[in-house]
Amino acid sequence: MLLGLLRFFRGYVRFSVSGKYPERFLNITSRAGIRLWEVQRRGEGFCACMYRSDYRRIRTSARKAGVRLSHSGKGGLPEFVSRYRDRVGVVIGACVFIITVFVMSLFIWSMDITGLDRVSYSEMKEELRGQGLYVGAFKPSLDDQRISRNILLENHDVGWMAINIQGSYASVEIKEEAPAPEVADIYSPCNIKAKRDGVILRMETLQGATEIEEGSGVVEGQLLVSGVMGDEQGTSRLVRADARIFARTTHEAAFSVEENQSVLVPNGEVAQRKSLMLFGLSLPYRFGRVDSPYAAVESYSDALSPLGITLPVGVTTERVSALTYRDTVLDDNSAKELLEKQSQLYELFCLSDCTVEDRAYTLTRGAGAYTLRVTYTCVEDIAVQEPIGTDENTDLTRYVRPTQAKE
């Protein structure tokens, strides 16, 4: 391959040799140190290739040897330049293209981040940009080990990181740090009490003396599992009670909304904005605006992806919809629908530890507002541990062996 490139840059001539003694020509080229290749016999002579410079200086010796040379073609870079010497733009364009391809290969064209769960993609992208890794970064200036080390030191949620750069594509693989498990206190004695009123459905007692039965009702703060264990000899010992007590409970919540509402709605005015994405830069070329201080923007990007490789070149389009305030009066159906969405959010965030079995809705209207009261019937674990001996009124002598109490 290297020899082929050398012949291309130096230029070569295809020629044929004819005469009575063509072998004399081979002896002349051998003594002169001239290289021939692609030698093929043709009749009483032969044809071959040699460098352009060698062909000029061997022609005189060939005539003295009684052979005749005739070239059949030229090739290589000198011939290409000579052919297009009157078309300077073509040569300049080819040179610019080669230089552009070489220069562009020195930059990061696209980047991908995988393995994120708790850490947001945008946050990690900004951290990598702060370390110098981004679309459009100069590859020779990147130190992947330094970037990984700094990210691991600054972001404690990242446990492992690998940066692989292949050509102009950067792949960032991340494994997040596993959260440290909570170390349970297994030595301090405690009781288990009810954190809410309810009806006991199921009990899973791991340690301690059960004080209730399934199907019984309990109130908040009632003792469910005692941490005082007795034996047949009448002695007692303190343990850390552990159990899961599932009960049917009720939760009540109220949500309100004003009857008269002023909401933002689209007024039909729409505009588009477009910008060219070029190696991390955004170059707007189409400007659109709406005559409203409030607007909703939808944005989507189309990037070039030849052969499945995403390039940092594309078009970003933004659709801008003008919004205006409109006064409206809620009716029963619209108010209930709006308030039920609020109750769903409450259920999602505040009752995530419960299994909701039933919901009872009561919608009332008064004083210019709608109120929705919701009663949730849930099944949840109402067990909560409470250390023994924290109450000043606790009689600690009940936990002492009888023989020690007499002394």
C-alpha positions in Angstrom: 0.0 0.0 0.0 2.8 2.4 0.9 4.6 1.6 -2.4 1.4 2.3 -4.3 1.0 5.7 -2.6 4.7 6.5 -3.4 4.1 5.7 -7.1 0.9 7.8 -7.1 2.6 10.9 -5.7 5.7 10.6 -7.9 3.8 9.9 -11.0 4.4 7.0 -13.5 4.4 6.2 -17.2 3.0 3.1 -19.0 5.1 2.3 -22.0 6.0 -0.4 -24.5 9.4 -1.5 -25.8 9.8 -2.8 -29.4 13.0 -3.6 -31.4 15.3 -6.5 -32.2 17.0 -6.7 -28.8 14.5 -5.6 -26.0 16.6 -7.5 -23.5 19.3 -4.8 -23.9 16.8 -2.3 -22.5 16.3 -4.5 -19.4 20.1 -4.5 -18.9 20.3 -0.7 -19.2 17.5 -0.1 -16.6 19.1 -2.6 -14.3 22.5 -0.9 -14.5 20.9 2.5 -14.0 19.0 1.4 -11.0 15.6 2.1 -12.6 12.6 0.1 -11.2 10.1 -1.5 -13.5 6.7 -3.0 -12.6 3.8 -4.6 -14.2 6.1 -6.1 -16.9 4.2 -8.1 -19.5 5.4 -9.7 -22.7 3.8 -8.3 -25.9 4.9 -9.9 -29.2 8.6 -9.5 -29.6 8.7 -6.8 -27.0 7.1 -6.0 -23.7 5.2 -3.3 -21.8 5.8 -2.0 -18.3 5.6 1.0 -16.0 8.3 3.3 -14.5 8.5 6.7 -12.7 8.1 9.8 -14.9 11.5 11.1 -14.0 13.2 7.8 -14.9 11.4 7.7 -18.3 12.8 11.0 -19.3 16.4 10.1 -18.7 16.2 6.5 -20.1 14.9 7.4 -23.6 18.4 8.4 -25.0 20.0 5.2 -23.8 17.1 3.2 -25.2 17.7 4.6 -28.7 21.4 3.7 -28.5 20.4 0.1 -27.6 18.3 -0.2 -30.8 14.9 -0.2 -29.1 12.0 2.1 -29.4 9.9 3.4 -26.5 6.3 4.5 -26.8 4.2 5.5 -23.8 0.6 4.5 -23.6 -0.5 6.5 -20.7 0.4 8.5 -17.6 -0.9 8.4 -14.0 -0.4 9.7 -10.6 -0.7 13.1 -8.8 1.5 15.1 -11.3 -0.7 14.0 -14.2 -3.8 14.9 -12.3 -2.5 18.4 -11.5 -1.3 18.8 -15.1 -4.7 17.7 -16.5 -6.6 20.2 -14.4 -4.0 23.0 -14.3 -6.5 25.3 -16.1 -9.2 24.5 -13.5 -7.6 25.8 -10.4 -11.0 25.7 -8.5 -11.2 22.0 -8.8 -7.7 21.5 -7.4 -8.3 24.0 -4.6 -11.7 22.4 -3.8 -10.1 18.9 -3.6 -7.4 20.2 -1.3 -10.0 22.0 0.9 -12.1 18.9 1.1 -9.1 16.7 2.2 -8.1 19.3 4.7 -11.6 19.7 6.0 -12.1 15.9 6.5 -8.7 15.8 8.3 -9.6 18.7 10.6 -13.1 17.5 11.3 -11.7 14.1 12.4 -10.0 15.9 15.2 -13.3 16.9 16.9 -16.1 15.0 18.7 -19.1 14.8 16.4 -21.5 12.9 18.6 -21.7 11.7 22.2 -23.9 9.1 24.0 -24.3 8.6 27.8 -25.6 5.3 29.1 -26.2 3.7 32.5 -28.0 6.7 34.2 -30.9 6.1 36.6 -30.8 8.4 39.6 -28.6 11.0 37.9 -30.3 13.1 35.3 -29.0 13.1 31.7 -28.8 16.9 31.5 -26.9 17.1 34.8 -24.3 14.6 33.6 -24.0 16.3 30.3 -23.2 19.6 32.0 -20.6 18.0 34.2 -18.9 16.4 31.2 -19.0 19.8 29.5 -17.3 21.4 32.5 -14.5 18.8 32.2 -14.1 19.6 28.4 -16.1 16.7 26.9 -18.9 17.9 24.7 -20.0 17.9 21.0 -17.4 19.9 19.2 -14.5 19.2 21.7 -11.0 19.0 20.4 -10.0 15.4 20.7 -6.2 15.8 21.2 -7.0 18.0 24.3 -9.1 15.3 26.0 -7.8 13.1 28.8 -10.4 10.5 29.4 -8.8 9.3 32.6 -8.6 12.8 34.1 -12.3 13.4 33.2 -13.4 10.1 34.7 -11.4 10.8 37.9 -12.8 14.3 38.3 -16.4 13.2 37.8 -16.0 10.4 40.3 -14.6 12.9 42.9 -17.3 15.5 42.3 -20.4 13.3 41.9 -20.8 10.7 44.7 -23.7 9.1 42.9 -21.4 7.8 40.2 -19.5 4.7 41.2 -17.7 3.8 37.9 -17.2 5.6 34.5 -15.6 4.7 31.2 -15.1 7.0 28.3 -14.5 5.4 24.9 -13.6 7.6 21.9 -13.8 5.9 18.5 -13.1 8.3 15.6 -15.4 11.3 16.3 -17.8 9.4 18.5 -17.6 9.5 22.3 -19.4 6.8 24.4 -19.7 7.4 28.1 -20.6 4.4 30.2 -21.7 5.0 33.8 -22.5 2.7 36.7 -24.1 4.6 39.6 -23.0 4.1 43.2 -25.3 1.7 45.0 -26.9 3.5 48.0 -25.5 2.4 51.4 -28.0 0.2 53.1 -29.6 1.4 56.3 -28.0 -0.4 59.3 -30.8 -1.5 61.5 -30.5 -1.2 65.3 -30.9 -4.8 66.4 -29.8 -4.4 70.0 -31.9 -1.6 71.6 -35.1 -3.1 73.0 -38.4 -1.6 71.7 -42.1 -2.2 71.4 -44.3 -2.0 68.3 -47.3 0.3 68.5 -49.9 1.4 66.0 -49.3 4.5 64.0 -52.9 4.8 62.9 -56.4 3.6 63.8 -57.5 0.5 61.9 -58.7 -3.1 61.8 -56.0 -5.8 61.9 -56.0 -8.0 58.8 -52.7 -9.9 58.9 -49.8 -10.1 61.3 -46.2 -11.2 60.6 -44.4 -11.2 63.9 -40.7 -12.0 63.8 -39.8 -11.2 67.4 -41.7 -10.1 70.5 -44.9 -11.0 72.3 -48.1 -10.4 70.2 -50.7 -8.4 72.2 -53.6 -8.4 69.7 -55.4 -10.8 67.4 -56.4 -10.6 63.7 -59.8 -8.9 63.2 -59.5 -6.7 66.3 -59.6 -2.9 66.0 -56.8 -0.8 67.3 -56.2 2.9 67.9 -53.2 5.1 67.3 -50.5 4.4 69.9 -51.9 1.1 71.1 -49.3 -1.6 71.9 -49.3 -4.3 69.2 -46.2 -6.4 69.9 -44.3 -6.2 73.3 -40.6 -6.2 73.6 -40.8 -7.9 77.0 -40.5 -11.7 76.7 -41.2 -14.0 79.6 -40.4 -17.7 80.2 -41.7 -20.5 82.3 -39.5 -19.6 85.2 -41.1 -16.2 85.5 -38.1 -14.3 84.3 -38.3 -11.5 81.7 -35.9 -10.3 79.1 -36.0 -7.3 76.8 -35.9 -7.8 73.0 -36.2 -5.6 70.0 -39.7 -6.4 68.7 -40.0 -6.8 65.0 -43.2 -7.3 63.1 -45.4 -6.3 60.1 -49.0 -5.5 61.1 -51.3 -5.0 58.1 -54.6 -3.2 58.9 -57.4 -1.6 57.0 -57.2 2.1 57.6 -59.0 5.3 56.3 -57.4 8.5 55.1 -59.4 11.7 54.5 -58.3 14.6 52.4 -60.1 17.8 51.0 -59.3 19.7 47.8 -60.7 23.1 46.8 -60.8 25.2 43.6 -62.3 28.6 42.9 -65.5 28.6 40.8 -64.3 31.5 38.7 -61.1 30.6 36.9 -58.8 32.6 34.6 -56.9 30.1 32.4 -54.3 30.3 29.6 -55.7 28.9 26.3 -54.2 29.0 22.8 -55.7 31.9 20.7 -54.8 30.3 17.3 -51.7 32.4 16.6 -48.8 30.1 15.7 -45.2 30.9 14.6 -42.2 28.7 13.8 -38.5 29.3 14.6 -35.7 27.2 13.1 -32.0 27.0 13.8 -29.1 25.1 12.4 -27.2 22.8 14.8 -23.6 22.8 13.9 -21.1 21.1 16.2 -22.8 22.2 19.4 -23.6 25.7 18.1 -27.2 26.9 17.4 -27.4 29.2 14.4 -31.0 30.6 13.9 -32.0 31.2 10.3 -35.8 31.6 10.6 -37.3 33.9 13.2 -40.9 33.7 14.3 -42.7 35.6 17.0 -46.2 36.0 18.4 -47.9 39.1 19.8 -48.5 37.7 23.3 -46.5 37.7 26.5 -47.4 34.1 27.1 -46.6 31.3 24.8 -46.2 27.5 24.7 -43.2 26.2 22.8 -42.8 22.7 21.3 -39.3 21.8 20.2 -37.9 18.9 18.2 -34.6 18.2 16.5 -33.7 16.4 13.3 -30.0 15.4 13.2 -28.2 13.7 10.3 -27.7 10.0 11.0 -26.0 8.3 8.1 -25.3 4.6 8.6 -26.8 4.9 12.1 -24.2 7.4 13.3 -25.6 10.6 14.6 -23.7 13.7 13.4 -23.7 17.1 15.1 -25.5 18.6 12.2 -29.2 19.1 12.0 -32.1 21.4 12.3 -34.1 22.4 15.4 -37.7 23.5 14.9 -39.7 25.3 17.5 -43.4 25.7 17.2 -44.6 28.7 19.3 -48.3 29.0 20.2 -49.6 32.2 21.6 -51.6 32.0 24.8 -54.1 34.4 26.3 -56.0 34.4 29.6 -59.7 33.5 29.3 -62.2 33.8 32.2 -64.4 30.8 32.7 -66.8 29.5 35.2 -66.5 25.9 36.3 -69.5 23.6 36.4 -69.9 20.5 38.5 -68.4 18.1 36.0 -65.3 20.3 35.1 -64.7 21.1 38.8 -64.9 17.4 39.8 -62.6 16.4 37.0 -60.0 19.0 38.1 -60.3 18.1 41.7 -60.0 14.4 41.0 -56.7 15.1 39.3 -55.5 16.8 42.5 -56.6 13.8 44.5 -54.7 11.5 42.2 -51.5 13.5 42.8 -52.2 13.3 46.6 -52.6 9.6 46.3 -49.4 9.2 44.3 -47.2 11.2 46.7 -48.8 10.8 50.1 -50.3 7.3 49.9 -47.5 5.6 48.1 -46.9 3.2 51.0 -50.6 2.1 51.0 -52.7 -0.1 48.9 -55.9 1.9 48.1 -58.9 -0.4 48.1 -61.7 2.2 47.7 -62.3 5.9 47.3 -65.5 7.8 48.4 -66.0 11.3 46.8 -68.2 14.1 48.1 -68.4 17.3 46.1 -69.8 20.4 47.7 -70.2 23.9 46.4 -70.3 27.1 48.5 -68.8 30.6 48.9 -67.7 30.7 45.2 -65.6 27.5 45.4 -65.9 23.7 44.9 -64.6 21.3 47.6 -64.0 17.7 47.0 -63.7 15.5 50.1 -62.2 12.1 49.5 -62.2 9.1 52.0 -59.6 6.5 51.1 -59.9 3.0 52.3 -56.4 1.5 52.4 -54.4 -1.5 53.5 -51.1 -0.6 55.1 -48.4 -1.6 57.6 -49.3 0.3 60.8 -46.4 -1.1 62.9 -43.9 1.5 64.3 -41.1 0.8 66.7 -40.9 2.7 69.9 -37.8 2.3 72.2 -38.5 0.9 75.7 -37.6 3.2 78.6 -37.9 6.6 77.0 -41.0 7.5 78.9 -40.3 8.9 82.3 -43.4 7.1 83.7 -42.1 3.7 82.6 -41.7 1.3 85.5 -38.3 -0.2 84.7 -38.5 -2.7 87.6 -40.9 -4.8 85.6 -37.9 -5.7 83.3 -35.7 -6.8 86.2 -35.5 -10.5 87.3 -37.4 -11.2 90.5 -34.2 -12.2 92.4 -32.5 -8.9 91.6 -35.6 -7.0 92.7 -35.6 -8.6 96.2 -32.0 -7.6 96.7 
